[in-house]
Amino acid sequence: MLETMTLDEKLAISNRAGSLSKTGNNEEYYRLMKSIPMPPYLAKVIKEKVGLECLLKTGWNLSEVEAEFGPDWLRH
């Protein structure tokens, strides 16, 4: 079973990333932001509009997508 990230955890990561962005550390900013799970509804739109391959190449955390739609959804 996949663990989901709490809203407080997501906000804490976002706040740390925002601080890094302000200092010009964009690489670390993007790394942290991509560690926040992508909302399933957004992944569904990306998959439908630009394709699964593009979605998978983004590097975003897809754990909540997998939890909601199942692991096979990310393979087809």
C-alpha positions, 0 to 999 in steps of 0.5 A: 500500500502506498503512503500518501503525503499529507497536505501539511507535508506538501505545504512544507516542501512547497515552502522550502522550494519557494525559499530556494527559488528566491535564492536562485537555486532553481535546480533544487526548487524543481527537485523538491516540487517534483517530489510532491505527488501530482494530483490524479486529475492533472495526470489524467489531463496530461495523459489525455492531451499529450500522452502517457510518455510525456507524463512519465518523462516529467519526473513528477511523483505519481504515487497518488495517481497510481493509488487512485487509478492503479499501477496499470493506468501508468502503463497503458 
